[in-house]
Amino acid sequence: MRKGIISAGNWLVDFVKIIEKYPAPGNLITIESTETGLGGCAHNVLVDLAHLHTDIPLYAAGCIGDDPNGEYVLNEIEKYNIDKSYMKIVPHTPTAYTDVMAEKGGRSRTYFHCRGANAQLDIEHIDTIDTNAKIFHLGYLLLLDKLDAEDPQYKVKAARILDKLQKKGYKTSVDVVSEESNRFSRIITPCLPFTDYLIINEVEAAQCTGIPTRTSQNTVIIENIKNAAQQLLDNGVKELVTIHFPEGGYAINKNGNSIFVPSFPIPPQHIVSTVGAGDAFCSGMLYAIHEEYSLKESLLFASACAYFNLRNATCTGGAPTLDEVTKFLENHK
């Protein structure tokens, strides 16, 4: 019986600067505090899962540079007893990093990103993976240049490797990055038939489907969230589509079962940063899927993981243990 989760894709160092508000062009704003931590979908998901302190085997896969930041990544992986056998060091290439400008209270965040070694992650790096893990999670598409590239048969190389992974017996999970572009239909749509679990936010769902998920006043449109999720299933996702957003989470599976669960309320003054909240939600969903929770239980668990994340400036600094999540859910029935 398969057991374990592989997380592959983006590994990077985050330099998070907390500011009162984002300044107008040409103006100055004071950086009130600075924190350094690791980020990227692959890292965030794995470390959040490791913080749960379960017996689920965890595996890391990706590319880093032969530099101090790359060494920092490997040391972090070792610290959490995550298998690093499939981490590849790319010479003469920097480890990816991001400068994050985060407004206090979680109002907004802005990223300045150097893709570095992440851009070199390719099919041959993933094709060598041979474990007894149950789930293979890939993120973020749209930030993995080699895998985002065109493929003559599959339209995009990521779809080719996801197909190979499914044929090896893995359940595949995919996350994407939020960006303003027209690349979603070209890169994401071809991957959907080879994706078992799609876990994205409402902005990405709108970009993937063309269905607006918020009004001009920034109010979430729940009915359109449902329509977008259904369209993603119709476009090929095999088992489950989950769309998360600050107001809650919505999930629908291949059998047509669906549910919306609102987020746990948190006072704005308790929100330190929203950096990594989406990945915290994703890690919670992956754990719940791995453990075969119901749709409602899965969304509640994922939402609780995101809740804890909001109280820390870095991507994973607020990650809870399984006991903490369990007690939180008991107290918030």
N, C-alpha and C positions, 0 to 999 in steps of 0.2 A: 504493500500500500504506500502510495506516494505521500511524502510529508516534507514541508519546507517551502520557503519563498525566496526566489531570486529577484533582486532588483538591479536592473541594468540601465545605463544611460548617463545622465549628467552628474558629474562630481565637480564641485567648485568650492572656493573659499569666498564666504560672504563677509564684507566689511560693512556693517550696519551702522548708519549714522542717524540718531534720533534728533528731529528738528520740530520746532513749533508748527511751522507750515512751510509749504513749498514756495520759494520766492518768485516774484515776477522776473522775466528775463532781464539780465543786467543788474539785478539787485542782490543784496547780501543777506544771508540768514545765519544765525549762530547754530553750530552743532552742539547740542546739549550733552550728549554722551555718545560713546562709540563702543561697539562690541564686535568681536571677531568670532566667527563660527563657520562651520562647514555647511554647504547648501547643495542645491541640485536635487532633482527628484529622487535619484537612486539613493543618495546619502540620506536624505530626510526620511524617506519611507523606511529604510532599514534601521536607522537609529531609533525612530519612533517605535518600531516593532521590537527592537532590542530592549528598550526601556520597559516594555510590558513584562519582561522577565518570565517568559514562557519557555517550553521545551521545543519550540518550533525551530528547526535549523534555518539559518539565514545565510545567503550567499550574495557577494558583491561582484558586479561586473561593470567594466568601463575602462576609460583611458585617462591617464594622468601624465603630467610632465615629470622629467627628472630634475626636480627643483625642490626647495624647502616646502612649498605648498603641497607638492605631491607627497612628500614624506609625512606632512601633517595629515593628509588624507589616510595614508596607510596606517599610521599610528592610531588614528581614530577608529578605523575598522578593527584593528587588533584589540583595542580597549574594550570593545563590545563583543568580542569573541565571534565576530562575523567572518565567514570563510572568504579570504581574499585571493583565492587561487586564480580567479578570472579577471583580476585587475592587470591591465597592461600599461607599462611605462613607455611613453613615446619620447624618444630623444629629440633634443633641439626644439622642443615645443613646450610652452608654459602650461602649467595646470590652469584650468579655467578659473576665473574669479569674477565677482560682481560687487560693485559699489551700490549699496542700497540706501536710498534716502527715505526714511520712514517718519511720517508725521505722528506726533503723539496722539494717543487715543484711537489709533488704528484707522484714522480717516482715509489715508491713502499711502501708497508707497511707490517709488520710482526706481527702476533698475538701470544701471549702466554696466553692460556685460561684455567680458572678453571670452570668446568661445574656447580658445586654447585647444588642449588635447581632446576635449569632447568632440570636436569637429572631425577627429580621426577615427572614432568608433565605427567599425564596419562589420559586414557580415562575417568575415573570417574570425573576428574576435569573439562573436557570439556563438558561431557554429561549433566551436570547440567545447562548449559547455556540456558537461555530462554529469548530472546529479540525479538524485531521487526526489527532487523537489516537486511540489504539486503545482505551484503557480510561478509563472515567469512574468514579471512586471517590467514594462519598458516606458521610460519617460525621461525627458520630454521630447516627443516628436515636435518638429519645427525648429529644434535647437541642436539637432544631430545631423550635421551636413552630409556625411557619407550615406547615412540611412535615409535621409530625406531626398537623396538623388534619384533620378529617373531610372527605371528598370524596363527593358524592352518587353518583358512578359507580364510583370506584375504592376507596371506603371510607376511604382516606387519601391526602392530596395527594402524598406522596412517591411512591406507586405511579404516579400519573399522570405525574409528570415522568420517572420511570425508564422508563416505557413510551415516552414521547416520545424519550428519549435512545437507546433501543434502535432505534427506527424511524429515527433519524438515522444509525445505523451504529456506535454505540459499544457496546462490551462494558461492562456495568454491574457494579460491585462495591459491596458494602454492608458497613458495620460499624455496630455499635450500642454504646450505653453500658451499663455494668453499673449496675443500680439495683434496689432492692427495690420492685416495683410489680406491678400486674396489667395493665399497658398493653401488654405484649409481643404478645399475640394480636391486639389491636385495631390496633396500628400496624405491627408487623413482618410478620405473616402475609400481609396483602394485598400487600406489596411483593415477596414471594418469587417469584411468576411473572414478574416484570420484573427479576429479579436473575440475572446470569450467574455471579457469584462471591460467595459469602457467607463472610466471614472473621470469626469471632467466638470468644470464649473459652467455657470449659465452663460458667461461671455463666450467661452469656447463652443458651447452648444449652439449658440446663435450663429457663430462664424461657420460652424460645420454644416448647418442646415439652412441658413438663410431665414430662419424664423426668429423674429425679435423676441427677446426674453425680458426686456424692460421697457417701460414707457419713457417718453421724453422727460418725465419728472423722476426717472430712475426707480420707479416702483416695479417690483418683479411681477411678471405676468404668469401666474401659475398654470393657467390653461395652455399657454404657449410652451412652457417648460415640458408639460406632458406631451404636447404634439412633437416637440423636438426630440424627446426621448424615444417616442414611437417611431419617428422617421429614422433615427439612428439604428433601431432594431430592424426596421424594414430594409435598411441599406446594408445589412449583413451581420451586425453584432450577434454573436451566437447565443449568449446566455443572459447577460445583464447589462443594462445601461443605468448609471447613477449620475445625476446632476446635482451638484452642491452649490449653495449660494449663501450669503450671510443670513438670510431669513430662514433657511432650512435645507432639507435635502429631499430629492425625489428619486425613486427607483422603480424600474419596471423590468420584469424578467420575460424569458421566451414564452412562458405559459400565459402571459397577459396579466399576471398579478402585479399590482402596483400600489404604492403608498407614498404620501408626503408626510414628513415629520418636521415640525418646526425646530429651529435652533433653541438651545438652552439660553435663556436671557442672561446677559452679563452687563453690569453697569459700565458705561463708557470709560469712567475713570479707572476701571480695573483692566482695561485693554492696554497693554504696553505696545504691542505691534501685531499686525496681521501677517507678517512674514512667516511663511511655512504653514499657515493654517490649512490651506488646501491639501498639502501633503500629509498633514496630521489626519485630516478626514480620510484621505486615501488609504493611509496605513491602517486605520481602524476598519475600513471596509474590507481590506485584504485579509486582515486577521479574522473578521467575522465570516467572510466567504470561506476561508480555509477551514474554519471550525463549523461550517454549515449552519450558521445562524439563520433565522427567518429574516425576511426583508425588513420588518419593523425593528427587530433586534439589531440588525446590521446598521441601519441608519442611526439609531439611538447611540450605539457604541461609537460609530464614526463621529457623530456630532459631539459626543463627550470628549473624544480625543482632540478635536478642534478647539473646544472650549478651554481645555488646559493650555493649549499652545498659545492662545491669545494673551496670556499673562506673562510672556517672556519676550525679549527683544530678538533673540536668535531663532533660527528655524526649528530647532529641536530642544531648546533649553527647558521648555515647559512640559516635555513629554511625560505622561503619567505611567505608573505601573498598572498592571491588570487589577490588582487589589483596589487601587485608587479609583479606577474607572468603575469597577463593580460597586463600590460603596457610594460613589457619586450617583450612579443610576438608581440605586436603592433609595437614596435620599431625594430623588427628583422624579418619582413615579408620577 
